[in-house]
């Protein structure tokens, strides 16, 4: 089910409107994910050297392991919007976004006398519809959760507000970090977290886990101890629930909370289970109503970071009657396939009228109305909301791994990201198809534990699939700085997923089958492709596969005062007119124009790499040379956008960008006073001329991309 990826692109490319207002961001802050090879201190030094008054500093290390940092800056010196654009344009940055406030999905207390768990077994009690449940008893005939076929202790991480640690129906099923010693102020297990015996508090960066109603109830739905002659049962009787505080406050807190679960699973993978935790799912019963996921790239991308480790994330939809495909929502409209969006169904299999929907982005329904489970003070109560629906799904994922055969777990450990997506398929195809979900969710159904397990059993009964053989080719192996190379997958054996790594490239990684990559830095680079299917994976790495030649230093054009223009290079020259483009035959070191105007020169070296002169020369031009000093272009080379600022007598009203053939490739009006920002993502690498139409004439400047 690739639907979210295409919807995200559609919104991004076509500007699909959102009917609800975007949540206001936290002023003076921006969250940034740096590329792995860059250090934050050097990045800040460079950033502040460009704009010393902005005073960018680290406010919080969101997660050092994924190089994500929360920065603060002086927004009296630089506006929030300009700061975000500035950071996004730096070569060190993979992703950047504002920090936003996040809220728990609201829950509503209900009649405490209702002490039956209709969502697990619906007999028609209290006016319900018999069978409108998740078929828990049939599923429990096969497994009640706890461990995999290979003995891995299954963990579901819950990011929430707090948990009663001593609740008798939860205490036996809480995950405990046995490798950590409580209260000694030492990171005993070396995982980067001090005193994280009972989990992690992402609010305060410590291991203190306080009690709260919401998290205690959510944890009980996932894993209240079953078959213990007391209280209630969770979806799993014996799963381990990892407690993480960090579900509301800010997006940086949320990412820091997820990072704890990710780190524990990464350690588990790296040590073959000797350390860390076998986290298979996370529960997110919180979010931001009406949010455009494109404004939260760091948060959304972290679901992929979790996913490649083998973790699916269940996310609660909004608690209002909203089409999230139109209005937007976080996190349920994130484009990651590792995010499973959940809405709320009632005891009659209706969609709760106060819950979100969307046939593209909302994935599945689950019981969420009047759900009876654990609350603080070692008691029980009914709560309602998508917050209650979502842990049914997160818990189901944990239960499914307990039902999976040895072959599936072996394949999962070899290819955790790919097999996690296979588990997602079992979840979304193993639903009860019901009318209320038909046009409101992508699966068209409500969670059914038994049917999901049947899908897993069917997979285990099939003949094993042979892994593919990885192979690829490229459109070329030698290019100049700033140019692109197209890569073609030539793997055999029917791969279903691809993981590319491009040393020195942008992007540095890709999951597309046939990606296109830009190389901005001269050097020799390797390319690696991992091709995978349900049977396994194969890796091919080509060392020194790509050669990127450096662009020559820009030539300097001069005017000898006698009407003859000269390039600083003796050969490889091509002269251009700023107004009419390339000048046919003007390839010598000197050039004598026949008419007044602006001129510049492009130099091409022996490798075929070119650069445009860093200046233009004037021949009796109508604009005075001093006017050049009134305008500043930054950056130049321009990247995917650039800005122009000015002060003085010449005031631009419109602009044009002209290519080397004299064609107008971009144009528009100047709408802001003193600044013009132009998006140039559509422009290919090369030389251009920016023409500013001012009240004193046309001023031209050379651009390089």
QUICORKA-V440979 format. One record per backbone hydrogen bond with DSSP energy under -0.5 kcal/mol. CO is the residue of the C=O (numbers start at 0). NH is the residue of the N-H. E is the energy in kcal/mol with one decimal. If there is no record, write none. Layout:
((CO & NH & E) (CO & NH & E))
This chain:
((1 & 4 & -0.6) (1 & 5 & -1.2) (2 & 6 & -2.0) (3 & 7 & -2.4) (4 & 8 & -1.9) (5 & 9 & -2.3) (6 & 10 & -2.5) (7 & 11 & -2.5) (8 & 12 & -3.0) (9 & 13 & -2.5) (10 & 14 & -1.7) (10 & 15 & -0.6) (23 & 100 & -0.7) (24 & 26 & -0.6) (25 & 28 & -0.9) (27 & 72 & -1.7) (28 & 98 & -0.5) (29 & 70 & -3.1) (30 & 96 & -2.6) (31 & 33 & -0.6) (31 & 68 & -2.7) (32 & 93 & -3.0) (32 & 94 & -1.5) (34 & 37 & -2.1) (38 & 42 & -2.0) (39 & 43 & -2.7) (40 & 44 & -2.1) (41 & 45 & -2.2) (42 & 46 & -2.5) (43 & 47 & -2.9) (44 & 48 & -1.5) (45 & 49 & -1.5) (46 & 50 & -1.8) (50 & 53 & -1.9) (50 & 54 & -0.6) (51 & 54 & -0.5) (53 & 73 & -3.2) (56 & 58 & -0.6) (56 & 71 & -2.6) (59 & 61 & -1.3) (59 & 69 & -3.0) (62 & 67 & -2.5) (63 & 66 & -1.3) (66 & 33 & -2.6) (67 & 62 & -1.9) (68 & 31 & -2.8) (68 & 70 & -0.6) (69 & 58 & -3.1) (69 & 59 & -1.8) (70 & 29 & -2.2) (71 & 56 & -2.3) (72 & 74 & -1.1) (73 & 76 & -1.2) (73 & 77 & -1.9) (78 & 82 & -2.6) (79 & 83 & -2.4) (80 & 84 & -2.2) (81 & 85 & -2.7) (82 & 86 & -2.6) (83 & 87 & -2.6) (84 & 88 & -1.4) (86 & 89 & -1.6) (89 & 92 & -1.5) (91 & 34 & -3.2) (94 & 32 & -3.2) (96 & 30 & -3.3) (98 & 25 & -3.4) (99 & 250 & -1.8) (101 & 248 & -2.5) (102 & 286 & -2.8) (107 & 383 & -0.6) (110 & 113 & -1.5) (112 & 114 & -1.2) (115 & 117 & -1.4) (116 & 119 & -1.3) (116 & 120 & -1.8) (118 & 133 & -2.1) (119 & 135 & -1.4) (119 & 136 & -0.5) (120 & 122 & -0.7) (121 & 130 & -2.6) (123 & 126 & -0.9) (124 & 127 & -1.3) (127 & 129 & -0.6) (128 & 131 & -2.4) (130 & 132 & -2.2) (133 & 448 & -2.1) (133 & 449 & -0.8) (134 & 138 & -1.7) (135 & 139 & -2.9) (136 & 140 & -1.0) (138 & 141 & -1.8) (138 & 142 & -2.2) (143 & 236 & -2.7) (143 & 237 & -1.0) (145 & 153 & -2.3) (147 & 150 & -1.9) (151 & 147 & -1.8) (151 & 153 & -0.7) (152 & 277 & -0.6) (153 & 239 & -2.2) (154 & 156 & -0.5) (154 & 279 & -2.4) (154 & 280 & -0.8) (155 & 241 & -2.4) (156 & 158 & -0.6) (156 & 282 & -2.1) (157 & 159 & -0.7) (157 & 243 & -2.0) (158 & 284 & -0.6) (159 & 245 & -2.1) (159 & 246 & -0.9) (162 & 164 & -1.0) (163 & 166 & -1.1) (166 & 169 & -2.0) (166 & 170 & -3.3) (168 & 224 & -3.3) (169 & 172 & -1.8) (169 & 173 & -0.6) (170 & 173 & -1.1) (172 & 240 & -2.8) (175 & 177 & -1.4) (176 & 179 & -1.7) (179 & 181 & -0.5) (180 & 183 & -1.0) (185 & 187 & -1.7) (185 & 194 & -1.0) (186 & 189 & -1.1) (192 & 195 & -0.5) (194 & 196 & -1.2) (196 & 176 & -3.2) (199 & 201 & -0.7) (199 & 244 & -2.5) (200 & 204 & -1.4) (200 & 205 & -1.4) (205 & 200 & -3.1) (206 & 208 & -0.6) (207 & 209 & -0.6) (209 & 162 & -2.7) (211 & 215 & -1.5) (212 & 216 & -2.4) (213 & 217 & -2.4) (214 & 218 & -2.7) (215 & 219 & -1.7) (216 & 220 & -1.8) (217 & 221 & -1.6) (218 & 222 & -2.9) (219 & 223 & -2.3) (220 & 234 & -2.6) (221 & 235 & -2.1) (223 & 233 & -2.4) (235 & 233 & -0.5) (236 & 225 & -0.9) (238 & 240 & -0.5) (239 & 155 & -2.5) (239 & 241 & -0.6) (240 & 174 & -2.6) (240 & 242 & -0.6) (241 & 157 & -2.9) (241 & 243 & -0.5) (242 & 199 & -1.7) (243 & 159 & -2.5) (244 & 201 & -2.7) (247 & 249 & -0.6) (248 & 101 & -0.8) (249 & 253 & -1.8) (250 & 254 & -2.5) (251 & 255 & -2.2) (252 & 256 & -2.1) (253 & 257 & -2.5) (254 & 258 & -2.3) (255 & 259 & -1.0) (256 & 259 & -0.7) (256 & 260 & -1.2) (257 & 261 & -2.5) (258 & 262 & -2.7) (259 & 263 & -2.1) (260 & 264 & -2.1) (261 & 265 & -2.7) (262 & 266 & -2.4) (263 & 267 & -1.8) (263 & 276 & -1.6) (264 & 268 & -2.5) (265 & 269 & -2.6) (266 & 270 & -2.1) (267 & 272 & -2.7) (268 & 271 & -0.9) (270 & 273 & -1.4) (276 & 278 & -1.9) (277 & 154 & -2.0) (279 & 311 & -2.1) (280 & 156 & -2.6) (281 & 313 & -2.8) (282 & 158 & -1.9) (283 & 285 & -0.9) (283 & 315 & -2.6) (284 & 104 & -1.8) (286 & 102 & -1.8) (287 & 290 & -1.1) (287 & 329 & -1.8) (290 & 292 & -0.7) (290 & 328 & -1.1) (291 & 294 & -2.4) (292 & 295 & -1.9) (295 & 299 & -2.6) (296 & 300 & -2.4) (297 & 301 & -1.3) (298 & 301 & -0.6) (298 & 302 & -0.6) (299 & 302 & -1.3) (299 & 303 & -0.6) (300 & 303 & -0.8) (300 & 304 & -1.6) (301 & 305 & -2.5) (302 & 306 & -2.4) (303 & 307 & -2.6) (304 & 308 & -0.6) (305 & 308 & -0.8) (305 & 309 & -0.5) (305 & 310 & -1.9) (306 & 309 & -1.8) (307 & 416 & -0.7) (309 & 311 & -0.5) (311 & 281 & -1.8) (312 & 339 & -3.2) (313 & 283 & -2.4) (314 & 341 & -2.5) (317 & 319 & -0.8) (317 & 355 & -2.4) (319 & 321 & -2.4) (321 & 323 & -1.0) (321 & 356 & -2.7) (322 & 325 & -1.3) (322 & 326 & -3.0) (323 & 327 & -1.5) (327 & 289 & -1.0) (328 & 332 & -1.2) (329 & 287 & -2.3) (330 & 333 & -2.0) (335 & 338 & -1.2) (337 & 312 & -2.9) (337 & 339 & -0.5) (338 & 340 & -0.6) (339 & 314 & -3.0) (340 & 362 & -0.9) (340 & 363 & -1.8) (341 & 316 & -2.4) (342 & 365 & -1.5) (343 & 351 & -2.7) (344 & 367 & -2.3) (344 & 368 & -1.0) (345 & 348 & -1.9) (346 & 128 & -2.6) (348 & 435 & -0.5) (349 & 345 & -2.5) (349 & 351 & -0.5) (351 & 354 & -1.1) (356 & 323 & -2.8) (357 & 361 & -1.9) (360 & 362 & -0.6) (361 & 441 & -2.9) (362 & 442 & -1.8) (363 & 342 & -2.3) (364 & 446 & -2.8) (365 & 344 & -2.5) (367 & 369 & -0.5) (367 & 384 & -2.8) (369 & 371 & -0.6) (370 & 372 & -0.6) (370 & 382 & -1.8) (372 & 380 & -2.4) (374 & 378 & -1.4) (375 & 378 & -0.6) (378 & 374 & -2.4) (380 & 372 & -2.4) (381 & 109 & -1.8) (382 & 370 & -2.7) (383 & 107 & -1.4) (384 & 387 & -1.6) (384 & 388 & -1.1) (385 & 389 & -2.5) (386 & 390 & -0.8) (387 & 391 & -0.6) (388 & 391 & -0.8) (388 & 392 & -1.0) (389 & 392 & -0.8) (389 & 393 & -2.3) (390 & 394 & -2.6) (391 & 395 & -1.6) (392 & 396 & -2.0) (393 & 397 & -1.4) (394 & 398 & -2.3) (395 & 399 & -2.6) (396 & 400 & -1.5) (397 & 401 & -1.0) (398 & 402 & -1.1) (399 & 403 & -1.1) (404 & 408 & -2.1) (405 & 409 & -2.4) (406 & 410 & -2.4) (407 & 411 & -2.7) (408 & 412 & -2.3) (409 & 413 & -1.7) (410 & 414 & -2.4) (414 & 418 & -2.6) (415 & 419 & -1.8) (416 & 420 & -1.5) (417 & 421 & -1.4) (418 & 422 & -2.2) (419 & 423 & -1.9) (420 & 424 & -1.8) (421 & 425 & -2.0) (422 & 426 & -2.3) (423 & 427 & -2.4) (424 & 428 & -2.2) (425 & 429 & -1.7) (428 & 430 & -0.7) (429 & 447 & -0.6) (429 & 451 & -0.5) (430 & 432 & -0.7) (431 & 433 & -0.6) (431 & 445 & -2.5) (433 & 436 & -1.2) (433 & 437 & -0.8) (434 & 437 & -0.9) (434 & 438 & -0.5) (436 & 439 & -0.9) (436 & 440 & -1.6) (439 & 357 & -2.8) (443 & 433 & -1.0) (444 & 364 & -2.0) (445 & 431 & -2.8) (447 & 451 & -2.0) (448 & 452 & -2.0) (449 & 453 & -2.1) (450 & 454 & -1.7) (451 & 455 & -1.6) (452 & 456 & -2.6) (453 & 457 & -2.1) (454 & 458 & -2.0) (455 & 459 & -2.3) (456 & 460 & -1.4) (457 & 461 & -0.8) (458 & 461 & -1.0) (467 & 469 & -0.5) (468 & 491 & -2.1) (470 & 489 & -2.9) (472 & 487 & -2.7) (476 & 546 & -3.0) (478 & 548 & -3.1) (479 & 482 & -1.9) (482 & 518 & -2.2) (484 & 516 & -2.7) (485 & 474 & -2.4) (487 & 472 & -2.1) (491 & 468 & -2.4) (496 & 531 & -2.4) (498 & 529 & -2.4) (499 & 509 & -1.4) (500 & 502 & -0.7) (500 & 527 & -2.2) (501 & 504 & -1.9) (503 & 519 & -0.6) (505 & 517 & -2.5) (507 & 501 & -3.5) (509 & 499 & -3.1) (510 & 497 & -0.5) (514 & 486 & -2.9) (516 & 484 & -2.5) (517 & 505 & -2.2) (517 & 519 & -0.5) (518 & 481 & -3.1) (518 & 482 & -0.6) (522 & 547 & -3.2) (524 & 544 & -0.7) (524 & 545 & -2.6) (525 & 502 & -1.8) (526 & 541 & -3.0) (527 & 500 & -2.5) (528 & 530 & -0.6) (528 & 539 & -2.4) (529 & 498 & -2.4) (530 & 537 & -2.1) (531 & 495 & -3.2) (531 & 496 & -1.9) (532 & 535 & -1.5) (535 & 532 & -2.6) (537 & 530 & -2.4) (539 & 528 & -2.6) (540 & 542 & -0.7) (541 & 526 & -1.9) (541 & 544 & -0.9) (545 & 524 & -2.8) (545 & 547 & -0.5) (546 & 478 & -2.2) (546 & 548 & -0.6) (547 & 522 & -2.0) (548 & 480 & -1.7) (554 & 556 & -0.5) (554 & 613 & -1.4) (555 & 567 & -0.8) (557 & 559 & -0.5) (557 & 565 & -2.5) (562 & 592 & -0.5) (563 & 559 & -2.3) (564 & 590 & -2.6) (565 & 557 & -2.5) (571 & 603 & -2.5) (573 & 601 & -2.8) (574 & 582 & -2.1) (575 & 599 & -1.9) (576 & 580 & -2.4) (580 & 576 & -3.3) (581 & 583 & -0.7) (582 & 585 & -2.0) (584 & 586 & -1.7) (585 & 574 & -2.7) (586 & 572 & -0.8) (588 & 566 & -2.8) (590 & 564 & -3.5) (590 & 592 & -0.7) (596 & 618 & -2.1) (597 & 577 & -2.4) (598 & 616 & -2.8) (599 & 575 & -2.9) (600 & 612 & -2.5) (601 & 573 & -1.5) (602 & 610 & -1.8) (604 & 607 & -1.8) (608 & 604 & -2.7) (610 & 602 & -2.7) (616 & 598 & -2.2) (617 & 619 & -0.5) (618 & 596 & -1.2) (623 & 626 & -1.5) (624 & 627 & -2.0) (625 & 628 & -0.9) (626 & 629 & -1.2) (627 & 630 & -1.4) (629 & 646 & -1.4) (631 & 644 & -2.2) (633 & 642 & -2.5) (637 & 640 & -1.2) (639 & 679 & -2.6) (639 & 680 & -0.6) (641 & 677 & -2.8) (642 & 633 & -2.3) (643 & 675 & -2.2) (644 & 631 & -2.5) (648 & 650 & -0.6) (649 & 651 & -0.5) (650 & 694 & -1.0) (652 & 669 & -2.3) (653 & 692 & -2.3) (654 & 667 & -1.9) (655 & 690 & -3.4) (656 & 664 & -2.8) (656 & 665 & -1.3) (657 & 688 & -2.5) (658 & 661 & -2.0) (659 & 581 & -1.7) (662 & 658 & -2.6) (662 & 664 & -0.7) (665 & 656 & -3.0) (667 & 654 & -2.7) (668 & 670 & -0.7) (671 & 673 & -0.5) (673 & 645 & -1.0) (675 & 643 & -2.8) (677 & 641 & -1.9) (677 & 679 & -0.5) (679 & 682 & -1.5) (685 & 704 & -2.7) (687 & 702 & -3.1) (688 & 657 & -2.8) (688 & 690 & -0.6) (689 & 691 & -0.6) (689 & 700 & -2.4) (690 & 655 & -2.1) (690 & 692 & -0.6) (691 & 693 & -0.8) (691 & 698 & -2.6) (692 & 652 & -3.0) (692 & 653 & -1.1) (693 & 696 & -1.2) (696 & 693 & -2.5) (696 & 698 & -0.5) (698 & 691 & -3.4) (700 & 689 & -3.5) (702 & 687 & -2.5) (703 & 636 & -0.6) (703 & 637 & -2.5))
